[in-house]
Amino acid sequence: MPVINIDDNIKQLTNKIEQMTQELFRMQGVMQTFQGFKSGGLENIELPNNPKLGVGGTSEIEELESTQEKPQ
């Protein structure tokens, strides 16, 4: 016959509620940030396709390496 420990279940549920509360606070903060953007007049935010790539599709590291290999 399966046994359920009441104290363990209470602790697990309390932890899950705490985690969900923290996630809710995080989401509220993100929403407030975007509301601030909107009240500041922003309608869109353009992001690069790959933030790690610099101008021309090369990474900053590649640019530094090529400069170091071929100093001008």
Secondary structure, 3 states (H helix, E strand, C coil): CCCCCHHHHHHHHHHHHHHHHHHHHHHHHHHHHHHHHHHCCCCCCCCCCCCCECHHHCEHHHHHHHHHHCCC
